[in-house]
Amino acid sequence: MGSTVRESTCYDSTYLAEYYDIWTGTRNDTSYNSKALVQMVSKAPSSHILVLDACTGTGRLIQAITSYAKDQPGISLANVEFIGLDNEPHMIARAEKINSKLPVQAGCQSIIWLLGSALDMSSLPTFQSKKVDLLTVGFGSISHFYQPGQPEKFLEEVAHILTPRTGIAHISVVSKLIADPELGLDKDITDPLPPSEHSSVEFPGVVYREKVVENGVQGNIWRVVRDIEVWKDETLIEKNLDTALFRVWTEKELRELVAGAGLRVLEIIPQEVDTLFVVGF
């Protein structure tokens, strides 16, 4: 608390979980996922469909998908089961809290929030007996798997839990982290960023103040260090130093990693700030 600096992951406190919702709230990256589920339901309205949002955070994608689907004429989510998976306890706790009424509002079969790693999905009891029809990985989360062997492990897990032959995965990669084979990354990725300030929605009198203190690329890793302070009535109550490392890719590398897991890139969808790799068998 106070001026004591916490070495943070940006997701590991109650305040930071809300701050995540604030700074991701303007992302426009959910449309393709939403339309894909509606298409699945319309093709087989009586079939059970399991949707897994890996690295779900606070459930942003599930919120968007269910909101879109329930408003489509003739579409019922009564046979659709959703699972949100994340390895950060504070994120899952917030997902459960803010989405407690979502299953009833959406009219879906169920929404379950699981604490666990996307690198070890097949070991979770849920996936011992169930296969996933649609797997989503939101706003560039695959780039968190920057350590050697992690991308391969993640894609192997995807291949293991997808429904054989028909299961589909939508894997988002931040477009600025896809390097041109000759030109490399856009140079503006390391441009200085101005400080920012956001008011809390949930906690009266709380303000989040962020300042980027380091921003650079070394090899295939983008490293960003942020000072994120939580203030209440002008008193500092939490000071976080968040060091985030993200994997930089080329399209060729991503295709090879997907193929190495026994999967195929079926389509590549450019979106506003990210690129969606549609992956299947």
BALUM-339162 format. One record per atom (N, C-alpha, C): residue number from 1; residue in one letter; atom name; x negated, y, z negated. Coordinates in steps of 0.1 Angstrom, whole numbers, always signed. Atoms other than C-alpha are relative to their C-alpha. Example, Ala and Ser with C-alpha at 12.3 -4.5 7.8 and 13.67 -1.06 7.14 Angstrom:
BEGIN
   i aa at     X     Y     Z
   1  A  N    -9   -12    +0
   1  A CA  -123   -45   -78
   1  A  C    -9   +12    +0
   2  S  N    +9   -11    +0
   2  S CA  -137   -11   -71
   2  S  C    +8   +11    -8
END
This chain:
BEGIN
   i aa at     X     Y     Z
   1  M  N    -8   -12    +0
   1  M CA    +0    +0    +0
   1  M  C    -9   +12    +0
   2  G  N    +7   -12    +0
   2  G CA   -10   +36    +3
   2  G  C   -11    +1   +10
   3  S  N   +11    -3    -9
   3  S CA   -44   +45   +17
   3  S  C    -9   -12    +2
   4  T  N    +8   +12    -2
   4  T CA   -58    +9   +15
   4  T  C    +3    -5   +14
   5  V  N    -2    +4   -13
   5  V CA   -64    -2   +50
   5  V  C    +2   -15    +1
   6  R  N    -3   +14    -3
   6  R CA   -48   -35   +61
   6  R  C    -5    -4   +14
   7  E  N    +4    +5   -13
   7  E CA   -65   -55   +88
   7  E  C   +13    -8    +5
   8  S  N   -14    +4    -4
   8  S CA   -33   -61  +108
   8  S  C    +0    -7   +14
   9  T  N    -3    +6   -13
   9  T CA   -19   -81  +137
   9  T  C   +10    +8    +8
  10  C  N   -11    -9    -5
  10  C CA    +7   -53  +143
  10  C  C   +13    -6    -1
  11  Y  N   -13    +6    +2
  11  Y CA   +34   -78  +135
  11  Y  C    +2    -6   -14
  12  D  N    +0    +7   +13
  12  D CA   +26   -88   +99
  12  D  C    +4    +7   -12
  13  S  N    -7    -6   +11
  13  S CA   +47   -66   +77
  13  S  C   +14    +3    +4
  14  T  N   -14    -3    -3
  14  T CA   +84   -57   +74
  14  T  C    +0   +13    +8
  15  Y  N    +0   -12    -7
  15  Y CA   +76   -22   +86
  15  Y  C    -5    -2   +15
  16  L  N    +6    +2   -14
  16  L CA   +55   -34  +116
  16  L  C   +10    -7    +9
  17  A  N   -10    +8    -7
  17  A CA   +83   -58  +126
  17  A  C   +10   +10    +6
  18  E  N   -10   -10    -5
  18  E CA  +107   -28  +129
  18  E  C    -7    +9   +11
  19  Y  N    +7    -9    -9
  19  Y CA   +80    -7  +146
  19  Y  C    -2    -7   +14
  20  Y  N    +0    +8   -13
  20  Y CA   +77   -35  +173
  20  Y  C   +12    +3    +8
  21  D  N   -12    -2    -7
  21  D CA  +113   -31  +181
  21  D  C    +1   +14    +5
  22  I  N    +0   -14    -5
  22  I CA  +109    +7  +184
  22  I  C    -8    +2   +12
  23  W  N    +8    -3   -12
  23  W CA   +80    +7  +208
  23  W  C    +2   -10   +12
  24  T  N    -4    +8   -11
  24  T CA   +93   -22  +229
  24  T  C   +14    +2    +5
  25  G  N   -14    -2    -3
  25  G CA  +128    -9  +230
  25  G  C    +3    +6   +14
  26  T  N    -2    -6   -13
  26  T CA  +123    +9  +263
  26  T  C    -4    -9   +12
  27  R  N    +5    +9   -10
  27  R CA  +109   -21  +282
  27  R  C   +12    -5    +9
  28  N  N   -10    +4    -9
  28  N CA  +129   -29  +313
  28  N  C    -5   -13    +7
  29  D  N    +6   +12    -5
  29  D CA  +119   -65  +318
  29  D  C    +8   -13    -2
  30  T  N    -9   +12    +4
  30  T CA  +149   -87  +310
  30  T  C   +10    -4   +11
  31  S  N   -10    +2   -10
  31  S CA  +170   -85  +342
  31  S  C    -1   -14    +6
  32  Y  N    +1   +12    -7
  32  Y CA  +156  -115  +360
  32  Y  C    +3   -12    -9
  33  N  N    -3   +11    +9
  33  N CA  +158  -138  +330
  33  N  C   +15    -1    -2
  34  S  N   -15    +0    +2
  34  S CA  +194  -128  +324
  34  S  C    +7    -6   +12
  35  K  N    -7    +5   -12
  35  K CA  +205  -134  +359
  35  K  C    -3   -15    +3
  36  A  N    +4   +14    -2
  36  A CA  +186  -167  +360
  36  A  C    +9    -9    -8
  37  L  N    -8    +8    +8
  37  L CA  +206  -180  +331
  37  L  C   +15    -1    +5
  38  V  N   -13    +0    -5
  38  V CA  +239  -169  +345
  38  V  C    +1    -9   +12
  39  Q  N    -1    +9   -11
  39  Q CA  +231  -187  +377
  39  Q  C    +0   -15    -4
  40  M  N    +0   +14    +5
  40  M CA  +223  -219  +358
  40  M  C   +14    -4    -5
  41  V  N   -13    +3    +6
  41  V CA  +256  -217  +339
  41  V  C   +11    -1   +11
  42  S  N   -10    +1   -11
  42  S CA  +276  -210  +371
  42  S  C    -1   -12    +8
  43  K  N    +2   +12    -8
  43  K CA  +261  -240  +388
  43  K  C    +5   -12    -7
  44  A  N    -4   +12    +8
  44  A CA  +269  -264  +359
  44  A  C    +6    +5   -13
  45  P  N    -7    -7   +11
  45  P CA  +294  -247  +336
  45  P  C    +3   -10   -12
  46  S  N    -3    +9   +11
  46  S CA  +301  -279  +316
  46  S  C   -13    -7    -6
  47  S  N   +12    +6    +4
  47  S CA  +264  -289  +312
  47  S  C    -6    +7   -12
  48  H  N    +7    -7   +11
  48  H CA  +244  -283  +280
  48  H  C   -13    +6    +6
  49  I  N   +12    -7    -4
  49  I CA  +216  -258  +286
  49  I  C    -8    +5   -12
  50  L  N    +8    -4   +11
  50  L CA  +187  -252  +262
  50  L  C   -10   +11    +6
  51  V  N    +9   -11    -4
  51  V CA  +169  -218  +265
  51  V  C   -10    +2   -12
  52  L  N   +10    -3   +10
  52  L CA  +136  -213  +246
  52  L  C    -7   +13    +3
  53  D  N    +8   -12    -2
  53  D CA  +121  -179  +242
  53  D  C   -12    -1    -9
  54  A  N   +13    +2    +7
  54  A CA   +85  -186  +232
  54  A  C    -6   +14    -3
  55  C  N    +5   -13    +4
  55  C CA   +67  -157  +214
  55  C  C   +11   +10    +0
  56  T  N   -12    -8    -1
  56  T CA  +101  -143  +208
  56  T  C    +0   +14    -7
  57  G  N    +0   -13    +8
  57  G CA   +91  -115  +184
  57  G  C   +12    +1    -9
  58  T  N   -12    -2    +8
  58  T CA  +123  -102  +169
  58  T  C   +13    -4    +8
  59  G  N   -12    +5    -8
  59  G CA  +145  -118  +196
  59  G  C    +5    +9   +11
  60  R  N    -4   -10   -10
  60  R CA  +145   -90  +222
  60  R  C    +6    -6   +12
  61  L  N    -5    +6   -12
  61  L CA  +149  -112  +252
  61  L  C   +13    -8    -2
  62  I  N   -13    +7    +2
  62  I CA  +176  -134  +237
  62  I  C   +11   +10    -2
  63  Q  N   -10   -10    +1
  63  Q CA  +195  -103  +227
  63  Q  C    +5    +5   +14
  64  A  N    -3    -5   -13
  64  A CA  +193   -90  +263
  64  A  C    +7   -10    +9
  65  I  N    -6   +10    -9
  65  I CA  +201  -123  +280
  65  I  C   +15    -3    -4
  66  T  N   -14    +3    +5
  66  T CA  +232  -130  +258
  66  T  C    +9   +12    +3
  67  S  N    -8   -12    -3
  67  S CA  +244   -94  +262
  67  S  C    +5    +1   +14
  68  Y  N    -3    +0   -14
  68  Y CA  +242   -96  +299
  68  Y  C   +10   -11    +4
  69  A  N    -8   +12    -4
  69  A CA  +257  -131  +303
  69  A  C   +14    +1    -5
  70  K  N   -14    +0    +5
  70  K CA  +288  -126  +281
  70  K  C    +9   +10    +7
  71  D  N    -8   -10    -7
  71  D CA  +298   -96  +302
  71  D  C    +3    -4   +15
  72  Q  N    -2    +4   -14
  72  Q CA  +298  -116  +335
  72  Q  C   +13    -7    +1
  73  P  N   -13    +6    -1
  73  P CA  +333  -126  +347
  73  P  C    -2   -15    +3
  74  G  N    +1   +15    -2
  74  G CA  +338  -164  +345
  74  G  C   -11    -7    -6
  75  I  N   +11    +7    +6
  75  I CA  +307  -171  +325
  75  I  C    +2    -2   -15
  76  S  N    +0    +4   +14
  76  S CA  +308  -189  +292
  76  S  C   -13    -6    -5
  77  L  N   +13    +6    +5
  77  L CA  +278  -196  +270
  77  L  C    +3   -10   -11
  78  A  N    -4   +10   +10
  78  A CA  +297  -222  +249
  78  A  C    -9   -12    +0
  79  N  N    +8   +12    -1
  79  N CA  +274  -249  +261
  79  N  C   -15    +3    +0
  80  V  N   +14    -5    -1
  80  V CA  +242  -228  +259
  80  V  C    -6    +1   -14
  81  E  N    +7    +0   +12
  81  E CA  +218  -233  +230
  81  E  C   -13    +8    +1
  82  F  N   +12    -8    +0
  82  F CA  +191  -207  +223
  82  F  C    -9    -2   -12
  83  I  N   +11    +2   +10
  83  I CA  +158  -211  +204
  83  I  C   -10   +12    +1
  84  G  N   +11   -10    +0
  84  G CA  +135  -182  +195
  84  G  C   -11    -5    -9
  85  L  N   +12    +5    +7
  85  L CA  +100  -192  +185
  85  L  C   -11   +11    -1
  86  D  N   +11    -9    +2
  86  D CA   +73  -171  +170
  86  D  C    -9    -4   -12
  87  N  N    +9    +4   +11
  87  N CA   +43  -176  +147
  87  N  C    -2   +10   -11
  88  E  N    +1   -11   +10
  88  E CA   +47  -144  +127
  88  E  C   +12    +0    -9
  89  P  N   -11    +1    +9
  89  P CA   +69  -149   +96
  89  P  C    +9   +13    -1
  90  H  N    -7   -12    +1
  90  H CA   +79  -112   +95
  90  H  C    +9    +3   +12
  91  M  N    -8    -2   -12
  91  M CA   +91  -112  +131
  91  M  C   +12   -10    +0
  92  I  N   -11   +10    +0
  92  I CA  +112  -144  +127
  92  I  C   +10    +5   -11
  93  A  N    -9    -4   +11
  93  A CA  +126  -130   +94
  93  A  C    +9   +12    +6
  94  R  N    -8   -11    -6
  94  R CA  +137   -98  +113
  94  R  C    +9    -5   +10
  95  A  N    -8    +6   -10
  95  A CA  +150  -118  +142
  95  A  C   +13    -6    -6
  96  E  N   -12    +7    +7
  96  E CA  +173  -138  +118
  96  E  C    +9   +11    -6
  97  K  N    -8   -10    +7
  97  K CA  +184  -106  +100
  97  K  C    +8    +8   +10
  98  I  N    -7   -10    -9
  98  I CA  +192   -83  +130
  98  I  C    +9    -8   +10
  99  N  N    -8    +7   -10
  99  N CA  +208  -111  +151
  99  N  C    +9   -10    -7
 100  S  N    -9    +9    +8
 100  S CA  +229  -128  +124
 100  S  C   +14    -2    +6
 101  K  N   -13    +0    -6
 101  K CA  +261  -120  +143
 101  K  C    +0    -4   +14
 102  L  N    +1    +1   -14
 102  L CA  +248  -126  +177
 102  L  C    +7   -13    +6
 103  P  N    -7   +12    -5
 103  P CA  +260  -163  +182
 103  P  C   +15    +2    +2
 104  V  N   -15    -2    -1
 104  V CA  +296  -153  +175
 104  V  C    +3   +11   +11
 105  Q  N    -2   -11   -10
 105  Q CA  +293  -121  +196
 105  Q  C    -2    -5   +14
 106  A  N    +3    +4   -14
 106  A CA  +278  -139  +226
 106  A  C    +9   -12    +4
 107  G  N    -8   +12    -2
 107  G CA  +301  -170  +222
 107  G  C    -9   -12    +5
 108  C  N    +9   +11    -4
 108  C CA  +271  -193  +226
 108  C  C    +1   -12   -10
 109  Q  N    -1   +12    +9
 109  Q CA  +267  -228  +211
 109  Q  C    -8    +3   -13
 110  S  N    +8    -3   +12
 110  S CA  +239  -217  +187
 110  S  C   -12    +9    +4
 111  I  N   +12    -6    -1
 111  I CA  +209  -195  +182
 111  I  C    -8    -3   -12
 112  I  N    +9    +5   +11
 112  I CA  +180  -209  +161
 112  I  C   -13    +8    +1
 113  W  N   +13    -7    +1
 113  W CA  +149  -190  +150
 113  W  C   -10    -9    -7
 114  L  N    +9    +9    +5
 114  L CA  +119  -211  +145
 114  L  C   -14    +7    -2
 115  L  N   +14    -4    +3
 115  L CA   +85  -203  +129
 115  L  C    -9   -11    +5
 116  G  N    +9   +10    -6
 116  G CA   +58  -220  +149
 116  G  C    -8    +6   +11
 117  S  N   +10    -5   -11
 117  S CA   +30  -217  +175
 117  S  C    +4    -5   +13
 118  A  N    -3    +4   -14
 118  A CA   +36  -217  +212
 118  A  C   -11    -9    +5
 119  L  N   +11   +10    -4
 119  L CA    +3  -237  +214
 119  L  C    +3   -14    -5
 120  D  N    -2   +13    +6
 120  D CA   +19  -265  +195
 120  D  C   +15    -4    +0
 121  M  N   -15    +2    +0
 121  M CA   +56  -266  +206
 121  M  C    +4   -14    +0
 122  S  N    -5   +14    -1
 122  S CA   +58  -303  +214
 122  S  C    +0    -7   -13
 123  S  N    +1    +7   +13
 123  S CA   +50  -312  +178
 123  S  C   +12    +4    -9
 124  L  N   -11    -5    +9
 124  L CA   +80  -293  +164
 124  L  C   +12   -10    +1
 125  P  N   -11   +11    +0
 125  P CA  +109  -317  +154
 125  P  C   +10    +3   +11
 126  T  N   -10    -4   -10
 126  T CA  +133  -298  +177
 126  T  C    -2    -6   +13
 127  F  N    +4    +4   -14
 127  F CA  +114  -308  +208
 127  F  C    -4   -15    +1
 128  Q  N    +2   +15    +0
 128  Q CA  +110  -345  +198
 128  Q  C   +12    -6    +8
 129  S  N   -11    +6    -7
 129  S CA  +145  -351  +212
 129  S  C    +7    +9   +10
 130  K  N    -6    -9    -9
 130  K CA  +153  -321  +233
 130  K  C   -10    +5   +10
 131  K  N    +8    -6   -11
 131  K CA  +140  -307  +266
 131  K  C    +6   +14    +3
 132  V  N    -4   -14    -3
 132  V CA  +141  -271  +277
 132  V  C    +3    +3   +14
 133  D  N    -5    -2   -14
 133  D CA  +160  -260  +308
 133  D  C    -6   +14    +5
 134  L  N    +6   -13    -4
 134  L CA  +148  -223  +308
 134  L  C    -9    +4   -12
 135  L  N   +10    -5   +10
 135  L CA  +117  -212  +289
 135  L  C    -4   +14    +5
 136  T  N    +5   -13    -3
 136  T CA  +109  -175  +287
 136  T  C   -11    +4    -9
 137  V  N   +12    -5    +7
 137  V CA   +77  -158  +277
 137  V  C    +0   +15    +3
 138  G  N    -2   -15    -3
 138  G CA   +84  -120  +273
 138  G  C   -13    +8    +1
 139  F  N    +9   -10    -3
 139  F CA   +64   -90  +280
 139  F  C   -15    -3    -3
 140  G  N   +14    +2    -1
 140  G CA   +29  -103  +287
 140  G  C    -6    -8   -12
 141  S  N    +5    +7   +12
 141  S CA   +27  -125  +256
 141  S  C   -11   -11    +3
 142  I  N   +10   +11    -3
 142  I CA    +6  -152  +274
 142  I  C   -14    +6    -1
 143  S  N   +13    -6    +1
 143  S CA   -23  -127  +273
 143  S  C    -6    +0   -14
 144  H  N    +5    +2   +13
 144  H CA   -25  -132  +236
 144  H  C    -9   -13    -1
 145  F  N    +8   +12    +0
 145  F CA   -40  -166  +244
 145  F  C   -13    +2    +8
 146  Y  N   +12    -5    -6
 146  Y CA   -74  -152  +252
 146  Y  C   -12    -9    -3
 147  Q  N   +11    +8    +4
 147  Q CA   -96  -178  +235
 147  Q  C    -1   -12   +10
 148  P  N    +2   +11    -9
 148  P CA  -112  -206  +256
 148  P  C    +9   -12    -3
 149  G  N    -9   +12    +2
 149  G CA   -87  -235  +261
 149  G  C   +14    +4    -3
 150  Q  N   -14    -3    +5
 150  Q CA   -57  -216  +248
 150  Q  C   +10    +1   +12
 151  P  N   -10    +0   -11
 151  P CA   -40  -208  +282
 151  P  C    +3   -14    +5
 152  E  N    -2   +14    -5
 152  E CA   -45  -244  +293
 152  E  C    +9    -8   -10
 153  K  N    -8    +7   +11
 153  K CA   -30  -257  +260
 153  K  C   +14    +5    +1
 154  F  N   -14    -5    -1
 154  F CA    +0  -234  +263
 154  F  C    +7    -5   +12
 155  L  N    -7    +5   -12
 155  L CA    +8  -244  +298
 155  L  C    +2   -15    +0
 156  E  N    -3   +14    +2
 156  E CA    +4  -281  +289
 156  E  C   +12    -2    -9
 157  E  N   -12    +0    +9
 157  E CA   +29  -275  +261
 157  E  C   +13    +3    +8
 158  V  N   -12    -3    -8
 158  V CA   +53  -259  +286
 158  V  C    +4   -12    +8
 159  A  N    -3   +11    -9
 159  A CA   +50  -288  +310
 159  A  C    +6   -12    -8
 160  H  N    -4   +11    +8
 160  H CA   +56  -312  +281
 160  H  C   +15    +1    -4
 161  I  N   -13    -1    +6
 161  I CA   +88  -297  +268
 161  I  C   +11    +4   +10
 162  L  N   -10    -3   -11
 162  L CA  +105  -286  +301
 162  L  C    +7   -12    +4
 163  T  N    -8   +11    -5
 163  T CA  +133  -308  +314
 163  T  C    -7    -4   +13
 164  P  N    +6    +5   -12
 164  P CA  +116  -330  +340
 164  P  C    +7    +3   +13
 165  R  N    -5    -3   -13
 165  R CA  +120  -319  +376
 165  R  C    +8   +13    +1
 166  T  N    -9   -12    -1
 166  T CA  +145  -291  +369
 166  T  C    -3   +12    -9
 167  G  N    +3   -11    +9
 167  G CA  +131  -271  +340
 167  G  C    -8   +11    +6
 168  I  N    +6   -12    -6
 168  I CA  +120  -236  +348
 168  I  C    -6    +9   -12
 169  A  N    +6   -10   +10
 169  A CA   +96  -212  +329
 169  A  C    -2   +13    +7
 170  H  N    +2   -14    -4
 170  H CA   +95  -174  +333
 170  H  C   -11    +5    -8
 171  I  N   +12    -4    +7
 171  I CA   +60  -163  +323
 171  I  C    -4   +14    +4
 172  S  N    +2   -14    -3
 172  S CA   +55  -126  +321
 172  S  C   -15    +4    -3
 173  V  N   +14    -5    +1
 173  V CA   +20  -110  +326
 173  V  C    +1   +15    +2
 174  V  N    +0   -14    -3
 174  V CA   +15   -73  +322
 174  V  C    -8    +3   +13
 175  S  N    +5    -2   -14
 175  S CA    +8   -61  +357
 175  S  C   -14    +6    +0
 176  K  N   +13    -7    +1
 176  K CA   -22   -39  +346
 176  K  C   -11   -10    -4
 177  L  N    +9   +10    +5
 177  L CA   -38   -71  +332
 177  L  C    -3   -10   +11
 178  I  N    +3    +9   -11
 178  I CA   -38   -88  +366
 178  I  C   -11    +7    +9
 179  A  N   +11    -7    -7
 179  A CA   -72   -79  +382
 179  A  C    +0    -3   +15
 180  D  N    +3    +2   -14
 180  D CA   -78   -75  +419
 180  D  C   -13    -7    +1
 181  P  N   +13    +7    -1
 181  P CA  -105  -100  +429
 181  P  C   -12    +8    +4
 182  E  N   +11    -8    -4
 182  E CA  -125   -73  +445
 182  E  C    -1   +13    -8
 183  L  N    +0   -14    +6
 183  L CA  -115   -40  +428
 183  L  C    +1    -1   -15
 184  G  N    -1    +2   +14
 184  G CA  -110   -54  +393
 184  G  C   +13    +6    -5
 185  L  N   -12    -6    +6
 185  L CA   -85   -37  +369
 185  L  C    +2   +15    +4
 186  D  N    -3   -14    -1
 186  D CA   -68    -3  +373
 186  D  C    -8    +7   -11
 187  K  N    +9    -7   +10
 187  K CA   -92   +22  +357
 187  K  C    +8    +7   -11
 188  D  N    -8    -7   +10
 188  D CA   -63   +39  +339
 188  D  C    +4    -8   -12
 189  I  N    -3    +9   +12
 189  I CA   -59    +9  +315
 189  I  C    -8    +5   -12
 190  T  N    +8    -4   +11
 190  T CA   -87   +24  +294
 190  T  C    +1   +15    -2
 191  D  N    -2   -14    +2
 191  D CA   -75   +60  +296
 191  D  C    +3    +3   -14
 192  P  N    -4    -4   +14
 192  P CA   -72   +79  +263
 192  P  C   +15    +1    -1
 193  L  N   -14    -1    +3
 193  L CA   -38   +76  +248
 193  L  C    +3   +10   -11
 194  P  N    -3   -10   +11
 194  P CA   -22  +105  +228
 194  P  C    +6    -7   -12
 195  P  N    -7    +5   +12
 195  P CA   -11   +99  +192
 195  P  C   +15    +0    +2
 196  S  N   -15    +0    -1
 196  S CA   +26   +90  +188
 196  S  C    +6    -1   -14
 197  E  N    -8    +0   +13
 197  E CA   +52   +93  +161
 197  E  C   +14    -4    +3
 198  H  N   -14    +6    -2
 198  H CA   +85   +74  +157
 198  H  C    +6    +0   -14
 199  S  N    -8    +1   +13
 199  S CA  +112   +77  +130
 199  S  C    +6   -14    -1
 200  S  N    -6   +13    +2
 200  S CA  +124   +44  +115
 200  S  C   +15    +2    +1
 201  V  N   -15    +1    -1
 201  V CA  +160   +34  +122
 201  V  C    +5    -6   -12
 202  E  N    -5    +8   +11
 202  E CA  +163   +10   +93
 202  E  C    -3    +6   -14
 203  F  N    +5    -4   +13
 203  F CA  +143   +27   +65
 203  F  C    +1   +16    -1
 204  P  N    -1   -15    +1
 204  P CA  +154   +63   +55
 204  P  C   -13    +7    -4
 205  G  N   +12    -8    +3
 205  G CA  +126   +88   +55
 205  G  C   -13    -5    +4
 206  V  N   +12    +6    -5
 206  V CA  +101   +65   +71
 206  V  C    -4    +4   +14
 207  V  N    +6    -4   -13
 207  V CA   +79   +76  +100
 207  V  C   -12    -8    +3
 208  Y  N   +12    +7    -5
 208  Y CA   +54   +56  +120
 208  Y  C    -8    +9    +8
 209  R  N   +10    -8    -7
 209  R CA   +23   +73  +132
 209  R  C   -11    -9    +6
 210  E  N   +10    +9    -6
 210  E CA    +0   +56  +157
 210  E  C   -11    +8    +7
 211  K  N   +12    -6    -7
 211  K CA   -35   +66  +170
 211  K  C    -9   -11    +5
 212  V  N    +9   +10    -6
 212  V CA   -56   +45  +194
 212  V  C   -14    +4    -3
 213  V  N   +14    -4    +4
 213  V CA   -92   +45  +181
 213  V  C   -10    -7    +8
 214  E  N    +9    +7    -9
 214  E CA  -107   +20  +206
 214  E  C    +8    -6   +11
 215  N  N    -7    +5   -12
 215  N CA   -97   +10  +241
 215  N  C   -10    -3   +11
 216  G  N   +10    +4   -10
 216  G CA  -120   -10  +264
 216  G  C    +2   -14    +5
 217  V  N    +0   +13    -6
 217  V CA  -125   -40  +286
 217  V  C   -14    -6    +1
 218  Q  N   +12    +7    -1
 218  Q CA  -153   -65  +283
 218  Q  C    +2   -14    +6
 219  G  N    -3   +12    -7
 219  G CA  -154   -93  +308
 219  G  C   +14    -2    +3
 220  N  N   -15    +2    -3
 220  N CA  -119  -108  +309
 220  N  C    +8    +3   -12
 221  I  N    -7    -4   +13
 221  I CA  -108   -93  +275
 221  I  C    +2   +15    -1
 222  W  N    -3   -14    +3
 222  W CA   -90   -61  +270
 222  W  C    +2    +2   -15
 223  R  N    +0    -2   +14
 223  R CA   -96   -48  +234
 223  R  C    +6   +14    -4
 224  V  N    -6   -12    +4
 224  V CA   -74   -22  +218
 224  V  C    +1    +0   -15
 225  V  N    -1    -1   +14
 225  V CA   -77   -10  +182
 225  V  C    +9   +12    -3
 226  R  N   -10   -11    +3
 226  R CA   -48   +11  +168
 226  R  C    +0    +2   -15
 227  D  N    -3    -4   +14
 227  D CA   -44   +29  +135
 227  D  C   +15    +3    -1
 228  I  N   -14    -1    +1
 228  I CA    -8   +25  +126
 228  I  C    +4    +3   -15
 229  E  N    -3    -4   +14
 229  E CA    +4   +44   +95
 229  E  C   +15    +1    -2
 230  V  N   -14    -1    +4
 230  V CA   +37   +42   +77
 230  V  C    +1   +10   -11
 231  W  N    -2   -11   +10
 231  W CA   +48   +74   +59
 231  W  C   +15    +0    -4
 232  K  N   -13    -2    +5
 232  K CA   +78   +79   +37
 232  K  C    +0   +13    -8
 233  D  N    -1   -13    +6
 233  D CA   +87  +115   +28
 233  D  C   -13    +6    -2
 234  E  N   +13    -5    +0
 234  E CA   +52  +125   +37
 234  E  C   -10    -6   -10
 235  T  N    +9    +8    +8
 235  T CA   +36   +99   +15
 235  T  C    -4   -12    +8
 236  L  N    +5   +11    -7
 236  L CA   +14   +73   +31
 236  L  C    +3   -13    -8
 237  I  N    -4   +12    +7
 237  I CA   +28   +39   +21
 237  I  C    -6   -13    +6
 238  E  N    +6   +12    -6
 238  E CA   +11   +15   +45
 238  E  C   -10    +5   +11
 239  K  N   +10    -4   -10
 239  K CA   -21   +19   +66
 239  K  C    -5   -12    +7
 240  N  N    +4   +12    -7
 240  N CA   -28    -7   +93
 240  N  C   -10    +3   +10
 241  L  N   +10    -1   -11
 241  L CA   -58   -12  +115
 241  L  C    +2   -13    +8
 242  D  N    -4   +11    -8
 242  D CA   -46   -34  +143
 242  D  C   -10    -2   +12
 243  T  N    +9    +3   -11
 243  T CA   -71   -50  +166
 243  T  C    +7   -11    +9
 244  A  N    -7    +9    -9
 244  A CA   -55   -66  +196
 244  A  C    -9    -4   +12
 245  L  N    +8    +5   -11
 245  L CA   -73   -88  +222
 245  L  C   +10    -6   +10
 246  F  N    -9    +5   -11
 246  F CA   -56   -96  +256
 246  F  C    -9    -5   +11
 247  R  N    +7    +6   -12
 247  R CA   -67  -119  +284
 247  R  C    +3    +7   +13
 248  V  N    -1    -6   -13
 248  V CA   -73  -103  +318
 248  V  C    +0   -12   +10
 249  W  N    -1   +11   -10
 249  W CA   -64  -126  +348
 249  W  C    -1    +5   +14
 250  T  N    -3    -2   -14
 250  T CA   -65  -128  +385
 250  T  C   +12    -9    +4
 251  E  N   -11    +9    -4
 251  E CA   -35  -143  +404
 251  E  C    -5   -14    +3
 252  K  N    +6   +13    -4
 252  K CA   -58  -171  +416
 252  K  C    -2    -8   -13
 253  E  N    +3    +7   +12
 253  E CA   -68  -180  +380
 253  E  C   +13    -5    -6
 254  L  N   -13    +5    +5
 254  L CA   -31  -181  +369
 254  L  C    +5   -11    +8
 255  R  N    -5   +11    -8
 255  R CA   -22  -203  +398
 255  R  C    -7   -13    -3
 256  E  N    +8   +12    +3
 256  E CA   -50  -227  +390
 256  E  C    +3    -5   -14
 257  L  N    -4    +4   +13
 257  L CA   -41  -228  +353
 257  L  C   +13    -7    +0
 258  V  N   -13    +6    -1
 258  V CA    -5  -236  +362
 258  V  C    -1   -14    +6
 259  A  N    +1   +13    -7
 259  A CA   -15  -263  +386
 259  A  C    -7   -10    -8
 260  G  N    +7    +9    +9
 260  G CA   -39  -278  +360
 260  G  C    +9    -6   -10
 261  A  N    -9    +6    +9
 261  A CA    -9  -284  +338
 261  A  C   +11    -8    +7
 262  G  N   -10    +8    -7
 262  G CA   +10  -303  +365
 262  G  C   +12    +8    +4
 263  L  N   -11    -9    -3
 263  L CA   +32  -273  +373
 263  L  C    -3    +7   +13
 264  R  N    +2    -8   -12
 264  R CA   +37  -250  +403
 264  R  C    +6   +14    -2
 265  V  N    -6   -13    -1
 265  V CA   +42  -213  +408
 265  V  C   +10    +0   +11
 266  L  N   -11    +1   -10
 266  L CA   +76  -212  +425
 266  L  C    +2   +14    +6
 267  E  N    -2   -14    -5
 267  E CA   +78  -174  +428
 267  E  C    -7   +10    -9
 268  I  N    +7   -11    +8
 268  I CA   +61  -142  +417
 268  I  C    +9   +12    +1
 269  I  N   -10   -11    +0
 269  I CA   +85  -113  +407
 269  I  C    -7   +12    -6
 270  P  N    +5   -13    +5
 270  P CA   +70   -78  +404
 270  P  C   +11    +7    -7
 271  Q  N   -10    -8    +8
 271  Q CA   +89   -58  +377
 271  Q  C    -6   +13    -3
 272  E  N    +4   -14    +2
 272  E CA   +86   -23  +364
 272  E  C   -14    +1    -6
 273  V  N   +13    -1    +6
 273  V CA   +56   -29  +341
 273  V  C    -7   -13    -1
 274  D  N    +6   +13    +1
 274  D CA   +50   -66  +342
 274  D  C    +3    -8   +13
 275  T  N    -2    +9   -12
 275  T CA   +49   -95  +368
 275  T  C    +4   -13    -6
 276  L  N    -6   +13    +5
 276  L CA   +70  -126  +363
 276  L  C    -4   -11    +9
 277  F  N    +4   +12    -7
 277  F CA   +55  -159  +373
 277  F  C   +11   -11    -3
 278  V  N   -10   +10    +1
 278  V CA   +84  -184  +379
 278  V  C    -7   -13    +2
 279  V  N    +7   +12    +0
 279  V CA   +70  -218  +371
 279  V  C    +9   -12    -2
 280  G  N    -8   +12    +2
 280  G CA   +84  -253  +375
 280  G  C    -8   -12    +6
 281  F  N    +6   +12    -5
 281  F CA   +77  -288  +388
 281  F  C    -1    -1   +15
END
